[in-house]
Amino acid sequence: MSKSAENKKTNMAGKVLIYGASGGIGEATARLLNERGFDLHLTGRSREKVAAVADEVGAGYTVGDIAEEDYFRRTAEEAGNSLEGLVYAVGTINLKPMRRLNADDFLEDFKINAMGAALAVQASATALKNSTAETGSVVLYSSIAARQGFTFHTSIGMAKGAINGLTYSLAAELAPNVRVNAIAPSLTDTPLAASIVANRQMADSIAGLHPIPRLGSADEIASMTAFLISEDSGWMTGQIIGVDGGRSTLRTSG
Ligand SMILES: NC(=O)c1ccc[n+]([C@@H]2O[C@H](COP(=O)([O-])OP(=O)(O)OC[C@H]3O[C@@H](n4cnc5c(N)ncnc54)[C@H](OP(=O)(O)O)[C@@H]3O)[C@@H](O)[C@H]2O)c1
């Protein structure tokens, strides 16, 4: 009997580790996966914020910053030795003209967005291979800015380009036991985007650049995340999926 058939028979829900569950997309994903019966382990920098989400969804949690030396080992240990999924919803946005970026800006964006994702998967690789589902599933977050050039996005575009390379490489190396996919959103209304969408005029003007003329919502990105975690996407690995109102591929005027 396949692992998934066994699980359906015994009604076993797998565990998913969500990094950045105190953020917009991480929190929406935690709620959705909880509704779908997954057991969860969450992370966040602020104990208060992550504990509030964990209480709501009945999850365990780890508090810390990715800059801490033993953060990923500690989180992986606390999350347990079998994981059905890992979601790395940690990120930054640091939009500046090229001339104002310094080495620390580039390194910080790279470490938080890309290197952290690699270390998170490395620390939990064995647990993902022990998944009770047919495969373990990793979901990372790229960006529309890794596929299309935007002014002031030099540092984040570079860091998210690294996520694309990481997704392909890990998906090859961890197949067939673990699937690895990434979502590449356009501007989505979360705390990360708050400084950009705070100005209504700016938010409306960016919304209008999308063939579906609005910003994304955290729930829409969470839906795609839940699909990629679930066995409904069991034959998908090594994919970068745009959830972007059509902005990365379509031109509807001019
Ligand atoms: N929103 C968008 O428009 C958009 C577009 C493209 C890609 N994405 C990507 O989607 C993912 C989720 O973004 P989001 O919009 O949900 O962002 P968000 O609301 O700002 O959440 C980001 C999460 O990352 C955590 N975090 C940030 N720096 C950290 C650090 N040094 N150590 C540990 N945790 C840290 C935050 O913790 P705190 O709560 O403590 O700050 C928060 O939980 C990110 O990878 C982002 O780059 C978002």
The ligand as an SDF file (V2000), in Angstrom:
LIG
                    3D

 48 52  0  0  0  0  0  0  0  0999 V2000
    4.2490   40.7550   -0.0590 N   0  0  0  0  0  0  0  0  0  0  0  0
    4.7630   40.8240   -1.2810 C   0  0  0  0  0  0  0  0  0  0  0  0
    4.4510   41.7480   -2.0650 O   0  0  0  0  0  0  0  0  0  0  0  0
    5.7310   39.7820   -1.7700 C   0  0  0  0  0  0  0  0  0  0  0  0
    6.1030   39.7890   -3.1280 C   0  0  0  0  0  0  0  0  0  0  0  0
    7.0280   38.8670   -3.5950 C   0  0  0  0  0  0  0  0  0  0  0  0
    7.5710   37.9350   -2.7170 C   0  0  0  0  0  0  0  0  0  0  0  0
    7.1810   37.9340   -1.4060 N   0  0  0  0  0  0  0  0  0  0  0  0
    7.8200   36.9500   -0.5040 C   0  0  0  0  0  0  0  0  0  0  0  0
    6.8560   36.2020    0.2120 O   0  0  0  0  0  0  0  0  0  0  0  0
    7.4350   35.7770    1.4710 C   0  0  0  0  0  0  0  0  0  0  0  0
    6.4920   36.1660    2.6040 C   0  0  0  0  0  0  0  0  0  0  0  0
    6.3710   37.6020    2.5930 O   0  0  0  0  0  0  0  0  0  0  0  0
    5.2460   38.4280    3.3770 P   0  0  0  0  0  0  0  0  0  0  0  0
    4.7040   39.3900    2.3920 O   0  0  0  0  0  0  0  0  0  0  0  0
    4.3540   37.5340    4.1370 O   0  0  0  0  0  0  0  0  0  0  0  0
    6.2050   39.2530    4.3680 O   0  0  0  0  0  0  0  0  0  0  0  0
    5.9720   39.7370    5.8860 P   0  0  0  0  0  0  0  0  0  0  0  0
    4.5390   39.9340    6.1690 O   0  0  0  0  0  0  0  0  0  0  0  0
    6.9110   40.8810    6.1040 O   0  0  0  0  0  0  0  0  0  0  0  0
    6.5240   38.4770    6.7120 O   0  0  0  0  0  0  0  0  0  0  0  0
    7.8970   38.1770    6.6680 C   0  0  0  0  0  0  0  0  0  0  0  0
    8.2220   37.1960    7.7620 C   0  0  0  0  0  0  0  0  0  0  0  0
    9.6560   37.0500    7.7800 O   0  0  0  0  0  0  0  0  0  0  0  0
   10.0890   37.2020    9.1230 C   0  0  0  0  0  0  0  0  0  0  0  0
   11.4680   37.6960    9.1460 N   0  0  0  0  0  0  0  0  0  0  0  0
   11.9630   38.7900    8.5420 C   0  0  0  0  0  0  0  0  0  0  0  0
   13.2790   38.9090    8.8120 N   0  0  0  0  0  0  0  0  0  0  0  0
   13.6050   37.8600    9.6180 C   0  0  0  0  0  0  0  0  0  0  0  0
   14.7980   37.4290   10.2490 C   0  0  0  0  0  0  0  0  0  0  0  0
   15.9490   38.1210   10.1430 N   0  0  0  0  0  0  0  0  0  0  0  0
   14.7730   36.2890   10.9870 N   0  0  0  0  0  0  0  0  0  0  0  0
   13.6180   35.5850   11.1410 C   0  0  0  0  0  0  0  0  0  0  0  0
   12.4420   35.9460   10.5710 N   0  0  0  0  0  0  0  0  0  0  0  0
   12.4490   37.0710    9.8260 C   0  0  0  0  0  0  0  0  0  0  0  0
    9.1230   38.2140    9.7180 C   0  0  0  0  0  0  0  0  0  0  0  0
    9.1740   38.1930   11.1170 O   0  0  0  0  0  0  0  0  0  0  0  0
    8.5820   39.4470   11.9700 P   0  0  0  0  0  0  0  0  0  0  0  0
    7.0980   39.2520   12.0160 O   0  0  0  0  0  0  0  0  0  0  0  0
    9.2460   39.3120   13.2870 O   0  0  0  0  0  0  0  0  0  0  0  0
    8.9960   40.6990   11.2300 O   0  0  0  0  0  0  0  0  0  0  0  0
    7.8100   37.6730    9.1460 C   0  0  0  0  0  0  0  0  0  0  0  0
    7.3770   36.5530    9.9020 O   0  0  0  0  0  0  0  0  0  0  0  0
    8.7970   36.4680    1.5600 C   0  0  0  0  0  0  0  0  0  0  0  0
    9.8110   35.5940    1.1300 O   0  0  0  0  0  0  0  0  0  0  0  0
    8.6670   37.6190    0.5720 C   0  0  0  0  0  0  0  0  0  0  0  0
    9.9260   38.0390    0.0650 O   0  0  0  0  0  0  0  0  0  0  0  0
    6.2810   38.8280   -0.9080 C   0  0  0  0  0  0  0  0  0  0  0  0
  1  2  1  0
  2  3  2  0
  2  4  1  0
  4  5  1  0
  4 48  2  0
  5  6  2  0
  6  7  1  0
  7  8  2  0
  8  9  1  0
  8 48  1  0
  9 10  1  0
  9 46  1  0
 10 11  1  0
 11 12  1  0
 11 44  1  0
 12 13  1  0
 13 14  1  0
 14 15  2  0
 14 16  1  0
 14 17  1  0
 17 18  1  0
 18 19  2  0
 18 20  1  0
 18 21  1  0
 21 22  1  0
 22 23  1  0
 23 24  1  0
 23 42  1  0
 24 25  1  0
 25 26  1  0
 25 36  1  0
 26 27  1  0
 26 35  1  0
 27 28  2  0
 28 29  1  0
 29 30  1  0
 29 35  2  0
 30 31  1  0
 30 32  2  0
 32 33  1  0
 33 34  2  0
 34 35  1  0
 36 37  1  0
 36 42  1  0
 37 38  1  0
 38 39  2  0
 38 40  1  0
 38 41  1  0
 42 43  1  0
 44 45  1  0
 44 46  1  0
 46 47  1  0
M  CHG  2   8   1  16  -1
M  END
$$$$
